[in-house]
């Protein structure tokens, strides 16, 4: 944990061990954070699935945090085929037309007591509207569904705006973070993000619920591989996945969407926050619907208290396999809990609260 840096390791241990309450009272009076629409980026092809402009929310830093940045990427799964992506066009997962103002909490919260390490940093939330973990880049428009697969361009457009317009290029500390599909993006883009800064800037990455595991499902197959293979092929993602992974001999590009094959090749310090019984992975990696045609896992997936003894054993074995797939390098710190949860750094009730249990006087 120390290798990942005190300000990140301390903040995560403080937050997650406490399952805390964050109140973002230092935001704008309305509680909403500024929305920035990058309309100029449209001309460069940096657009959501429906062609609308990228969006990020920005709360400027102050005092001791004026030159520090936390850039958080929103999650929201992936779309694997044109039909799935077309559905996203009708909501904020695929169009900025449907995005609304929001408040910051958790790791992005602006209250010193609730978020002591990052409350006064420049805090950014990149909205997710591409369905590829910000990796897609296909020049041609899918005319049949009127779709654009340009997630990587969206990411670059936002990062470039932060660097050139908002002053992030002068950062002393910069943290790239994300939850779920955004947590995966924090891993996939970590070294690339690091390389955008001068050598004097301390750059680190934080992945919450983004360590998606290449494990067998209950039928003995690797269903999750088919998800990523479809995403990579549809969105043209291969060229934007870490070359340190894709350049390996006989490496299938979709395997480089799995952190266990990417993290050992990374150069930038990383901190991982994940549940060993991650609720999304239990439903979609361990017991996806195609692997459970008789729906014997239907209730267990919804409520772990409904699981049979044999299903609980399967879950415990899944946890063991997940732990075995975690990296064992000095530049990676982690906090792995045994919750049946997914994403723990962004919500008010899972970051920091009064009366939290402590370890060595750290909440």
N, C-alpha and C positions, 0 to 999 in steps of 0.2 A: 504493500500500500504506500509506503514512504516513497518508493520510486516514482509514483505518479504525481507527487507534489503535495505539499501540506495543505494548500488551500482547497484542493479538490477532495483529497482523501478525508480531511477533517470535516468538510461540509457534508459529504455523503454519509459518513458514519454518524454524525450528529443528527442528520435528518432522518435517515431510514430507521435507525434503531428506535427512534422516538415515535414514529407514525404520527407526525405532528400536524398542528393546525397553523396554516399560513394565512395571514390576512394582509392583502396587498393594499394597505391604506395609504401608501406613499405615492400611488398612481394619481392620474388626473382625478378631479373632483367627482366625475361621473363613474370612476372605476375603470373606464375603458382606456386602452392604450392606442396611441396614434397608428392609423393604418396608412401605409405608403403603397400606392399603386405605381408600378414602373411602366407607365404607358410608352415611354420611349423604347423600352426593351422589345416591344412587339415587332418593330422594324427589323430587329436582329433575329427574329424567330423564337425569342424566349417567351413562350406562351403556355397557358394551361391547356388541357385537352380540347377545350372548345375555342381556343384562340384568344381568350381574354388575358389581360396582363398579369404578371406575377405580383404578389402582395407580401409585404412583411409588416410586422408591428414593431415599433421602436420606442423605447423609453430611455432617454439619455442618462448617462452616469453623472455623478457629482462627487465633490470632495475627494477622498482618497481613492474612489473608484472611477474617477473621470477618464482615466486612460486604460481601463480594463473592460473587457468585452466577454459576454456570454451570448453565443448565437445558437439558438435552439430550433431544431427542425421538427415540425409537426409530423405525426404519424397518421396512419389510415389505411394500412394494407396495400394491396396492389391490384391492378386489373390485368388479366392475362389474355384477353381476346377483345376484339372490337365491340362485341355486345356488352361486356362488362364495363369497358371504358365509356361506352355511350351512355350507360346509366349514370355514370359520374358527371357527365355534362350537365345533368339536371340538378346538381347540388354542389356544395362547396368543395367536394372532393375532386371536382374536375373543372370548376369554373369560379373565377374570382367574383363573378356577378352575384353569387350567392353568399359571399363572405360578409360577415358582420363584425362590428367592433367587439373586442373581448378584453377582459382584465387579466392581469398577470398574477400568478401565485406559485407556490412551491419554489423551485430553483430560480424562477423568474420574478418572484415576489419582491415588492419594494419596501417591506417592513423589516427594520433592522433586527428586531427580536425574533422574527419568524424565519429570516433568511440572512443570518449575520455575515456570511462570507460573500454574498453576491448582491445584496440589496441595493447598493449604490453604484454597481457597475452599469455600463451601457448594456441594456438587455434587449435582445432581438428574438422575435419568433417568426420563422419563415413558414408561410402557409404552404400546404401540400396539395397540389392540384394536378399531378401528372400520373400517379399510380405506378411509378417505377423506382421509388426511393431516390429520386433526383438523378437517375442514370441515363434516361432515354435521350436519344438524339437522332431522329429520322427526318430528313429534309422534306420528303414528299408528304403531302397531306393525304390522309385516308379519306378519299372523296366519298366512298360508300356510306360512311358514318360521320363525315366531316370532323375528323379527329386529328390532332397534332400530338406526336409523341416527342416531347422536347424537355423532359424533366431536368436534364443536365444543364441545358441553356438557362432554365429558370434559376437553378442554383447559382450559376456563374453570374447571372445578371444581378441577383440580390447581393452576392458577395462583392462584386465589383462596385456596386453602389455604396455599400458600407465602407469599402476601402477608400474610394475616391471622393465621395460626397459627405459621408458621415465622419470621416477621419479615423477609421479603424486601422489604417496603415501605420498609425503612430502608437498603436497599442503596446502597453508594457506586458500585459497578460491577455491571452485570448483562449477561450474555451469553446470548442464546437461540440454541441450536445444534441440529443434528440431522443424521442420516445418511439418505440415500436418500429414501424417502417422508417421513421426519422432517426431512431437509434441505430438502425442498420446503416442508414446514410452517413451517420457520424463516423462509423467505422470505415465505410467505403471511401469517404472523401477526406479522411483524417490527414493523411500525409500530404495530399494535394492542398488542403487548407494551410497546413504548416508551412509549405513552401511559398506561400504568398506573402509571408512576413519576413522582415529583416532578421538576421541571426540573433539579435539582442532580445527579441520578443519571446517570451515564454508561451509556448503553444501546447495545449493538451486537448484531449477529446474525452467525452463522456457518453456512454451508450446505456440508455435505460430501456430494458425489455427489447433490446435489439440483437441479442445473441441468439439468433435462430439456429437451431440445431439440426444437423444432417443426420437424423436418426431414423430407424425403421418404425413403420407404423404397426398396428396390431395384426395386420395381415402378413407382415414380413417384408413389405415393400418399402421403397423410399418415396413416398407420395410427395413430400415437400420438394423433391428435386424437379418434379413435373411442373410445380408452380413456378419455380424460378426459371426453368427452361423456357416456358411460355412467355414470361415477362421479358427475359433477355432477348428472345427472338422478335417479339412484337415491337419492343421499344428501341431496338438497336443498341442495347446497353453494353455489349461486350467491350467496345472501345473505350468506355468510360469506367470500367471496373479496374481495380488496382493492377497495374502491369506486373507488380511483384508476385501476383498470383496467376494471372492469365498467361504469363510467359513460361510457366512451368511446363515441361514436356508432357504431351498428351493430356493436358488439363482442359476439361470441358468448361466453357465460360460460366455456365450456370452454377458450377460449384464455387465460383468466386463470389457468389452472393451469400454464401455461408461464412460467417465470421471465423469459424474454426480453421478455415483454410487461408484466411486473410491476415488475421491478427498476428500470427507468428512471423509474418514478413514485414510488419509495420515498423517505422522508424520513430514514430511520435508516441509519447506517453499516453496511455489509455486507461480509463477507469470504467469498469463494468458493474452495473447494477441490474440484477435479474432475479426473478423468482425461479427456484429449481422446479417448481410445479406450475410454471407459467400457464395461465389459463388459456391464452390463445394457442400456445403450442400443444397443450393437451387436446384441444379441439381439432386442430388442423395439421399437426405433425404426428402425434401419437394415434389419434382416433378420428381421422377424417372420414367423412360420410362414405366415400368410395371404398374404404377399407372395412366399413361396418354396415353392409347392406341390410342386415337384420335389426339394425338400430339397438343392439344390445348395450351400447355405450351412451345412448341418448340422454338418459337421466344422470348418469355419472358425470358426463361432461358439463351438465348444467349445475349440478350440486354434488360436491365431493362426498357429502354425507350420505348420498344415495348409492355410492359405489359398493360393489360386493367385495368380499375378502380377496378374491382372485384379481379383481380390478385394482384394488389397492396395492396388491403385490406388483402388478404391472406398472402402476404409477411410480412405485418406489424404485423399480428397475430403470424406468425412464429417467428418474432423477439421478441415479447412479451413472447412467450413460451420459447424461448432460454434464455432470460434474467432471467426468473423464475427458470430455471434449473441450474443457476450458483451457486457456493458454497457461503455460508455466514459464513465463519470461519475466525478468526483473522490471521491465518498463510497463507492466500491466498490473494494476491494482483492481480489486473487485470486492463487492459485497453481495453475496448470494444468500437469500433467505429462503425459507421453506413455505412461503405463502402461495396460495392459489390465486395469483394476481397477475396483472399486466399493466405496466407503467406505474411507477411509484414516485417520480420526482416532480411531477407537474401539478398534482392536485393538492388542494388545501389540507386534506385530512391524512396525507401520507408524507409530510415533509418535516414539520417541526411544531411542537406544542409544549405548553407548561406541564410539568409533572411527568415528563418522559423518563423511562428507565435509563440508567447511565452505565457506562463501562469506563472505568478509570476516570471518573468525573466528567466524562463526555457524554452528552445526551444522545 
